[in-house]
Amino acid sequence: MDSTRSIETVYRKFDMDRQPTDFAYWQTQPYEKRLTALEEIRREYHGGTDDSEQRLQRIYRIIKR
């Protein structure tokens, strides 16, 4: 993925009682753009700045019989 941010600047003026929801906006976007935004948010949250692949932790449980 591209390491540069590509946030579009968009201005729209709405009345407070007629303001559309974020959900409505994202439903109009193609799935590629939604996945790209989700990956960007995930990287910001988890601090993924390197190019290594993130993986789930393995959890081992030892059960005595």
C-alpha positions as CSV (number, residue, x, y, z in Angstrom):
1,M,0.0,0.0,0.0
2,D,1.0,3.6,-0.5
3,S,2.6,5.2,2.5
4,T,1.4,8.7,1.7
5,R,-1.9,10.0,2.9
6,S,-4.5,10.8,0.3
7,I,-7.3,12.6,2.1
8,E,-9.6,14.6,-0.1
9,T,-10.7,18.0,1.1
10,V,-14.5,18.3,0.7
11,Y,-16.7,21.1,2.0
12,R,-20.5,20.8,2.2
13,K,-22.9,23.0,4.1
14,F,-26.0,21.4,5.6
15,D,-28.7,22.4,8.1
16,M,-28.1,20.7,11.4
17,D,-31.4,18.8,11.2
18,R,-30.7,17.6,7.6
19,Q,-27.1,16.6,8.0
20,P,-26.4,13.2,6.4
21,T,-24.7,10.4,8.4
22,D,-21.2,9.1,7.9
23,F,-22.7,5.7,7.1
24,A,-24.6,7.2,4.2
25,Y,-21.4,8.7,2.8
26,W,-19.4,5.5,3.0
27,Q,-22.2,3.5,1.4
28,T,-21.8,5.7,-1.7
29,Q,-18.0,4.9,-1.9
30,P,-16.6,1.9,-3.8
31,Y,-15.4,-1.0,-1.7
32,E,-11.8,-0.4,-2.7
33,K,-11.9,3.1,-1.2
34,R,-13.6,1.8,2.0
35,L,-11.0,-0.9,2.5
36,T,-8.2,1.6,1.9
37,A,-9.6,4.0,4.5
38,L,-10.1,1.1,6.9
39,E,-6.5,-0.1,6.5
40,E,-5.2,3.5,7.0
41,I,-7.2,3.7,10.3
42,R,-5.9,0.3,11.4
43,R,-2.3,1.3,10.7
44,E,-2.7,4.6,12.7
45,Y,-4.3,2.7,15.6
46,H,-1.7,-0.1,15.8
47,G,1.3,2.0,14.7
48,G,2.1,-0.1,11.6
49,T,4.7,2.0,9.9
50,D,7.0,-0.7,8.7
51,D,6.4,-3.0,5.7
52,S,6.3,-6.2,7.7
53,E,3.1,-8.2,7.6
54,Q,1.0,-8.0,10.8
55,R,-0.2,-11.3,12.1
56,L,-2.4,-12.6,14.9
57,Q,-0.8,-13.7,18.1
58,R,-0.6,-17.4,18.7
59,I,-2.0,-18.5,22.0
60,Y,-1.1,-21.8,23.5
61,R,-3.0,-23.4,26.3
62,I,-1.6,-26.3,28.3
63,I,-4.2,-28.5,29.9
64,K,-3.3,-31.0,32.5
65,R,-5.0,-34.4,32.2
